[in-house]
Amino acid sequence: MIGVVFSRGTFRRLSSVVEPVPDCTTAGATARYLVTKVWGGYFAIIEDRSKGHIGLLVDPSGLLPVYHLATPDHDLYASDPRLFARSGTPGPPVSYLALHAHLLKPELRRRVTCLEGVEELAPGVLHLPGMPEEPPQAIWHAADFLPSAQILDFEEYADQLKGLSTAVIQCWSESLGKASVAASGGVDSSLICAALSHADQRFDCVTLATLDPTGDERIYARRVADWFDVRCAERVYDPGGVGRKTDQSAGAGSTSSARD
């Protein structure tokens, strides 16, 4: 397992899965065991003893992206497509059709990328690269994690949400260090701020704005930061920075996208 893994039962970070897997003869059985026992941002390489191949599982959250490039001789997998070049493989060309589709709906996460022949593995799905006749198997299903007990009242559900969100956010904060929350004043980022505060974790807020009011959420981000008594860093997008290269420390080919 590559990445960050936490126990679903204890909310502790794991360095290994110490519990014996009840049925590890197939990759599918092991994958189903993992999604019920652990969570985080990970990529699992699982032995399929029944068929002598391996299975590949990206955790259901998709926090750790995994990209696939097939060559005449190898199947390559990487968390960043730029790593493919280290294998000696020529850099894949841009897929302009995929780029067009991405620009139309940039928030839609697709398996197809903007590079020819490079696809992202679907989260929560078991892939069997050595068995092309076997289709990918959906391992994670939301319905498996829905509450099955009696319906509770609003306050009880609120307490459950508070406890779970605080435990999850505390795990990440203790593993990765002080957080900078991309605050907008909306529900998602405000819940993260509340969970960090309740868990006594240090954090700041940050917000990016456009000069057009429709892309400016600074007033809401400030109110959230003021409520939790934390700093709020604000930056404004600079259209003039598009295509302008920064220094080498920012990474080759990067562009300047914000200014003070």
C-alpha positions as CSV (number, residue, x, y, z in Angstrom):
1,M,0.0,0.0,0.0
2,I,1.4,3.4,-1.1
3,G,0.2,6.6,0.5
4,V,-1.5,7.5,3.8
5,V,-3.7,4.9,5.5
6,F,-5.8,5.2,8.7
7,S,-7.7,2.5,10.6
8,R,-11.5,2.8,10.3
9,G,-11.9,1.5,13.8
10,T,-9.3,3.4,15.8
11,F,-8.6,6.5,13.6
12,R,-4.9,5.9,13.9
13,R,-2.4,6.1,11.1
14,L,-1.2,2.7,10.0
15,S,2.2,1.6,8.8
16,S,0.8,-1.8,7.9
17,V,-2.4,-3.8,7.9
18,V,-1.7,-6.0,10.9
19,E,-5.0,-7.9,11.0
20,P,-5.1,-11.1,9.0
21,V,-7.3,-10.8,5.9
22,P,-10.0,-13.5,6.2
23,D,-9.9,-14.4,2.5
24,C,-6.9,-13.3,0.5
25,T,-7.0,-15.8,-2.3
26,T,-8.4,-13.3,-4.7
27,A,-7.6,-9.6,-5.3
28,G,-11.3,-8.8,-5.1
29,A,-11.7,-10.3,-1.7
30,T,-8.7,-8.4,-0.3
31,A,-9.8,-5.2,-1.9
32,R,-13.3,-5.5,-0.4
33,Y,-11.6,-6.1,3.0
34,L,-9.5,-3.0,2.7
35,V,-12.3,-0.6,1.9
36,T,-14.2,-1.8,5.0
37,K,-11.2,-1.6,7.4
38,V,-9.1,1.4,6.3
39,W,-9.4,4.8,4.7
40,G,-7.1,7.6,3.6
41,G,-5.3,8.4,0.4
42,Y,-3.6,5.3,-0.9
43,F,-2.9,3.0,-3.8
44,A,-2.9,-0.8,-3.1
45,I,-1.1,-3.4,-5.1
46,I,-2.8,-6.7,-4.3
47,E,-1.6,-10.2,-5.1
48,D,-4.3,-12.4,-6.7
49,R,-3.2,-15.9,-5.6
50,S,-6.0,-17.7,-7.4
51,K,-4.8,-16.5,-10.8
52,G,-1.2,-15.5,-10.3
53,H,-1.7,-11.9,-11.2
54,I,-1.9,-8.6,-9.3
55,G,-4.8,-6.2,-8.7
56,L,-4.6,-2.4,-8.5
57,L,-6.9,-0.5,-6.2
58,V,-7.1,3.3,-5.8
59,D,-8.8,4.2,-2.6
60,P,-12.4,5.4,-3.0
61,S,-11.6,9.0,-2.1
62,G,-9.4,9.5,-5.1
63,L,-7.1,11.7,-3.1
64,L,-4.0,9.9,-4.5
65,P,-4.5,10.0,-8.3
66,V,-3.0,7.1,-10.3
67,Y,-2.4,7.5,-14.1
68,H,-1.9,4.6,-16.5
69,L,0.1,4.6,-19.8
70,A,0.3,1.4,-21.9
71,T,3.4,0.9,-24.0
72,P,4.2,-2.0,-26.4
73,D,6.2,-3.6,-23.6
74,H,4.9,-2.3,-20.3
75,D,2.0,-0.9,-18.3
76,L,3.2,2.2,-16.5
77,Y,1.5,3.7,-13.4
78,A,2.4,7.0,-11.7
79,S,0.9,9.6,-9.4
80,D,2.1,12.3,-11.8
81,P,2.2,11.8,-15.6
82,R,5.6,13.6,-15.8
83,L,7.1,10.6,-14.0
84,F,6.5,8.5,-17.1
85,A,9.5,10.3,-18.8
86,R,11.8,8.7,-16.2
87,S,11.1,5.3,-17.7
88,G,12.6,6.4,-21.0
89,T,9.2,6.6,-22.6
90,P,8.6,9.6,-25.0
91,G,6.3,12.2,-23.5
92,P,2.7,11.6,-24.7
93,P,1.4,14.3,-26.9
94,V,-1.5,16.6,-26.0
95,S,-5.0,15.3,-26.8
96,Y,-6.7,18.4,-28.1
97,L,-10.1,16.8,-28.1
98,A,-9.8,15.9,-24.4
99,L,-8.4,19.4,-23.7
100,H,-11.4,20.9,-25.3
101,A,-13.8,18.8,-23.2
102,H,-11.8,19.6,-20.1
103,L,-12.0,23.4,-20.7
104,L,-15.8,23.1,-21.2
105,K,-16.3,21.4,-17.9
106,P,-13.0,21.8,-15.8
107,E,-14.7,20.6,-12.6
108,L,-15.7,17.2,-14.1
109,R,-13.1,14.6,-13.2
110,R,-12.8,12.1,-16.1
111,R,-10.8,9.0,-16.7
112,V,-9.5,10.4,-20.0
113,T,-6.7,12.9,-19.5
114,C,-5.5,15.7,-21.8
115,L,-2.5,13.5,-22.8
116,E,-2.8,10.9,-25.5
117,G,-2.9,7.4,-24.1
118,V,-2.9,8.4,-20.4
119,E,-5.9,7.6,-18.3
120,E,-6.6,8.0,-14.6
121,L,-7.6,4.8,-12.7
122,A,-11.1,5.1,-11.3
123,P,-11.2,5.3,-7.5
124,G,-12.8,2.5,-5.6
125,V,-12.4,0.1,-8.5
126,L,-10.1,-2.9,-8.8
127,H,-8.1,-3.1,-12.0
128,L,-6.5,-6.3,-13.2
129,P,-3.8,-5.4,-15.7
130,G,-2.6,-8.9,-16.2
131,M,-6.1,-10.2,-17.1
132,P,-7.4,-8.0,-20.0
133,E,-10.4,-10.3,-20.3
134,E,-11.5,-9.3,-16.7
135,P,-13.3,-6.0,-16.6
136,P,-12.6,-3.6,-13.7
137,Q,-14.6,-4.5,-10.6
138,A,-16.4,-1.8,-8.6
139,I,-15.3,-2.5,-5.0
140,W,-16.7,0.5,-3.1
141,H,-20.4,1.2,-3.1
142,A,-21.9,4.1,-1.1
143,A,-24.9,2.0,-0.2
144,D,-22.6,-0.3,1.9
145,F,-21.9,2.6,4.3
146,L,-25.3,4.1,4.7
147,P,-26.7,3.8,8.3
148,S,-28.9,0.8,8.8
149,A,-30.1,1.6,12.3
150,Q,-33.3,3.3,13.3
151,I,-33.8,6.9,12.1
152,L,-32.4,9.4,14.6
153,D,-33.5,12.9,15.3
154,F,-31.7,16.0,14.0
155,E,-29.6,16.6,17.1
156,E,-28.3,13.0,17.2
157,Y,-27.3,13.1,13.5
158,A,-25.6,16.5,14.1
159,D,-23.6,15.0,17.0
160,Q,-22.5,12.1,14.8
161,L,-21.5,14.4,12.0
162,K,-19.5,16.6,14.4
163,G,-17.7,13.6,15.9
164,L,-16.9,11.9,12.6
165,S,-15.7,15.1,10.8
166,T,-13.6,16.1,13.8
167,A,-11.9,12.6,14.0
168,V,-11.2,12.5,10.2
169,I,-9.8,16.1,10.0
170,Q,-7.7,15.5,13.1
171,C,-6.1,12.4,11.5
172,W,-5.1,14.4,8.4
173,S,-3.9,17.4,10.4
174,E,-1.7,15.4,12.7
175,S,-0.3,13.5,9.8
176,L,0.4,16.4,7.4
177,G,0.9,19.4,9.8
178,K,-0.7,22.8,9.9
179,A,-3.5,23.2,7.3
180,S,-4.3,26.1,5.0
181,V,-8.0,25.8,4.3
182,A,-9.3,27.1,1.0
183,A,-12.1,29.1,2.5
184,S,-15.1,30.3,0.6
185,G,-17.7,30.8,3.3
186,G,-19.5,27.7,2.0
187,V,-20.5,24.6,3.8
188,D,-17.6,22.4,2.9
189,S,-14.7,24.6,3.9
190,S,-16.5,26.0,6.9
191,L,-17.1,22.4,8.2
192,I,-13.4,21.7,7.8
193,C,-12.5,24.9,9.7
194,A,-15.0,23.9,12.5
195,A,-13.5,20.4,12.7
196,L,-10.0,21.7,12.9
197,S,-11.0,24.2,15.6
198,H,-12.9,21.6,17.6
199,A,-9.8,19.2,17.4
200,D,-7.5,22.0,18.6
201,Q,-5.5,21.9,15.4
202,R,-3.7,25.0,14.1
203,F,-4.8,26.3,10.7
204,D,-5.1,29.4,8.5
205,C,-7.6,30.3,5.8
206,V,-6.7,31.3,2.2
207,T,-8.9,32.5,-0.6
208,L,-8.3,33.4,-4.3
209,A,-10.4,36.0,-6.0
210,T,-11.0,37.5,-9.4
211,L,-11.5,41.3,-10.0
212,D,-15.0,40.4,-11.1
213,P,-17.4,40.2,-8.1
214,T,-18.8,36.9,-9.3
215,G,-15.4,35.3,-8.5
216,D,-14.7,37.2,-5.3
217,E,-15.5,35.4,-2.0
218,R,-13.1,37.3,0.2
219,I,-15.8,38.9,2.4
220,Y,-17.2,35.4,3.3
221,A,-13.8,33.9,3.8
222,R,-12.9,36.8,6.2
223,R,-16.0,36.2,8.2
224,V,-15.1,32.5,8.6
225,A,-11.5,33.4,9.6
226,D,-12.8,36.0,12.1
227,W,-15.2,33.5,13.6
228,F,-12.4,31.1,14.3
229,D,-9.8,33.8,15.1
230,V,-7.3,32.7,12.4
231,R,-5.5,34.5,9.7
232,C,-6.9,34.7,6.2
233,A,-4.5,35.1,3.3
234,E,-6.0,36.8,0.2
235,R,-4.7,36.8,-3.4
236,V,-6.2,38.1,-6.6
237,Y,-5.8,36.2,-9.9
238,D,-3.7,38.1,-12.4
239,P,-4.7,37.3,-16.0
240,G,-1.4,38.9,-17.2
241,G,0.5,36.1,-15.5
242,V,-0.9,33.4,-17.8
243,G,1.9,32.0,-19.9
244,R,4.6,33.9,-18.0
245,K,7.2,31.5,-16.5
246,T,8.3,31.9,-13.0
247,D,11.8,31.1,-11.6
248,Q,13.1,27.5,-11.5
249,S,12.2,27.0,-7.9
250,A,8.5,27.0,-8.9
251,G,9.0,24.1,-11.3
252,A,9.6,23.9,-15.0
253,G,6.8,25.1,-17.1
254,S,4.8,26.6,-14.3
255,T,3.0,29.9,-14.6
256,S,2.3,32.8,-12.3
257,S,-1.4,32.8,-11.5
258,A,-1.8,35.1,-8.5
259,R,-0.5,38.4,-7.1
260,D,-0.5,40.1,-3.8
